[in-house]
């Protein structure tokens, strides 16, 4: 009988193992197929491409295939870049970079994409740094290396360093380059940079000849660049010819469905066209500019929603997998328990020893279940509400998750500032939000400020400052944050200020800001928001001390 049970347990484990292996192989095949579909869709529909890649990432994540996850994220970032979601694309690339190893084959693609993002945002020194990083690692082909060097030369000449940009391009060996479009673009850039540097009179003729080659090869994107260069060359010396080329650029931009190029073409037309037509061009320019910004905002929201929905689905799947795992564990424990009982019976042990053994096992199971319930109860309750609600209230769900977080934090951390000087705790808190894009500053935070402040009040102040900093990181887009502390006549005053987007319209207390307003009341303090300032947000906190 024991032999039969052992055979059953072995067979069960073998079947489960084979099933997991089969599912893993299927997941990899699905992920690869989704990745390929996403890459193909990138030229046609960036949102669909982003969605396919997000699904691929879900399957790669099951295998912890970080190389393919990062590769998918890079393509996602390109989809975001194509639609003007530059901040979102940078965030996606940072996420990919965290997963990549030093010798990852996609590292150059990540650096190149980040450089192109910086170039699109006219951040030329940063673009050059990222292009240099791309050129310092292994690149899949010589053609790709030449393309990166060409893009780097654009960043260099747009920063005013014409000779340095020319030096980059003139060193390139174009004789073996099979990509005619890339070869023509490099030659076009060489002629244009020469004109910028020395006002070369041959530039126009040479670029016109290159333009013919581009049109013959149906390289409309490259032709657009040539028209832009020719319009610029003739802007002062021959406005009529400049207008002709600017209008040709506008026509090509419309064929390419590139609103950004249309905007650039309109700028060139406005500069050289007749005064009578300028007002109409301005009207078209403004409408197009507003449309581009609205489109970028719309795509930013779409990409964020896809990421959020996928994260929610992954959480639900993880919960189901945990439940299934518990079923396997319980079944294994039951089988093991049955074997133990039979072994004990066969050895003719006393009934009391059998009951004690069973009691010990049952007690272990109960304790395991109790620990599991305590840890998982809060999150499981929120997930259940989300699953059963037809109309999903995102803010409410975030509030409940924040509550769960606060409860779990309270378990592991009782009070702020008992082991360390509170002024240092506050300084470290503010400094923890300091990074490459956000600089934080603290003034007046001396130990004397907090000498008469009770631990309870310190706890509330700590949470309010943290909530302001978290709100800044999530919403404000600030690059500088300053927090100033003063103590006058037994009143502590704290002034928070950032240079972000502020709070438009009437002030609405949401999430962390609402919590801050609630906390200030518990310590008999005041909280005011100054929104009618030229830029950013200013918050004043004050409370009495004994």
Secondary structure as UniProt FT lines:
FT   HELIX           2..41
FT   TURN            42..44
FT   HELIX           46..62
FT   TURN            63..64
FT   HELIX           66..82
FT   TURN            83..84
FT   HELIX           86..99
FT   TURN            102..103
FT   TURN            105..106
FT   HELIX           107..120
FT   TURN            121..122
FT   HELIX           124..135
FT   HELIX           142..158
FT   TURN            159..160
FT   HELIX           162..170
FT   TURN            175..176
FT   HELIX           180..198
FT   TURN            201..202
FT   HELIX           203..216
FT   TURN            217..218
FT   HELIX           220..233
FT   TURN            234..237
FT   HELIX           239..256
FT   HELIX           259..272
FT   HELIX           275..346
FT   TURN            347..348
FT   HELIX           351..388
FT   HELIX           394..412
FT   TURN            416..417
FT   HELIX           422..431
FT   TURN            432..433
FT   STRAND          439..443
FT   HELIX           447..450
FT   TURN            451..452
FT   HELIX           455..471
FT   HELIX           472..476
FT   STRAND          480..488
FT   TURN            489..490
FT   STRAND          491..498
FT   HELIX           511..522
FT   TURN            523..524
FT   STRAND          526..530
FT   STRAND          537..544
//
